[in-house]
Amino acid sequence: MTDTPDDPPQAETAMQRALRLKKASLAARPRAPGAGTPGPRQSSAQPSGASKPWMKK
């Protein structure tokens, strides 16, 4: 029958169904090696807040 855990519940809304299908399609896509593990953040050339002069005191 259809008693698999992947079957959606009957009370699933259209938005929940769309999100479930989107996650399933993203999970099925082939990925590059190491694509799921983000590396350390790269420091920018500007110091923090340099682009917002009104934030300085």
C-alpha positions as CSV (number, residue, x, y, z in Angstrom):
1,M,0.0,0.0,0.0
2,T,1.1,3.6,0.5
3,D,2.2,3.5,4.1
4,T,5.6,5.0,3.5
5,P,6.9,7.8,5.7
6,D,7.5,10.0,2.6
7,D,3.8,10.3,2.0
8,P,2.5,13.7,3.0
9,P,-0.3,13.8,5.6
10,Q,-3.8,14.6,4.3
11,A,-4.0,17.9,6.1
12,E,-1.0,19.3,4.1
13,T,-1.5,22.8,2.8
14,A,-0.5,23.9,-0.7
15,M,2.4,25.9,0.8
16,Q,3.7,23.0,2.8
17,R,3.5,20.7,-0.3
18,A,5.4,23.2,-2.4
19,L,8.1,23.5,0.3
20,R,8.4,19.7,0.6
21,L,8.7,19.3,-3.1
22,K,11.3,22.1,-3.3
23,K,13.4,20.6,-0.6
24,A,13.2,17.2,-2.3
25,S,14.3,18.6,-5.6
26,L,17.2,20.5,-4.0
27,A,18.3,17.4,-2.2
28,A,18.2,15.4,-5.4
29,R,20.5,17.8,-7.3
30,P,24.2,16.7,-7.7
31,R,26.5,18.8,-5.7
32,A,30.2,19.7,-6.0
33,P,32.5,18.1,-3.4
34,G,32.6,20.2,-0.2
35,A,29.5,22.3,-1.3
36,G,27.7,21.5,1.9
37,T,30.4,22.6,4.3
38,P,31.0,26.3,4.4
39,G,34.5,27.4,5.0
40,P,35.7,30.2,7.3
41,R,34.4,33.6,6.6
42,Q,36.7,35.8,4.4
43,S,37.5,39.1,6.0
44,S,36.6,42.0,3.9
45,A,39.1,44.7,2.9
46,Q,37.0,47.4,4.8
47,P,36.8,47.4,8.5
48,S,33.3,46.8,10.0
49,G,31.1,49.9,9.7
50,A,33.3,51.7,7.2
51,S,30.4,51.9,4.8
52,K,28.1,53.5,7.4
53,P,29.7,56.7,8.6
54,W,26.6,57.8,10.5
55,M,27.0,54.8,12.8
56,K,30.3,56.2,14.2
57,K,30.6,58.4,17.2
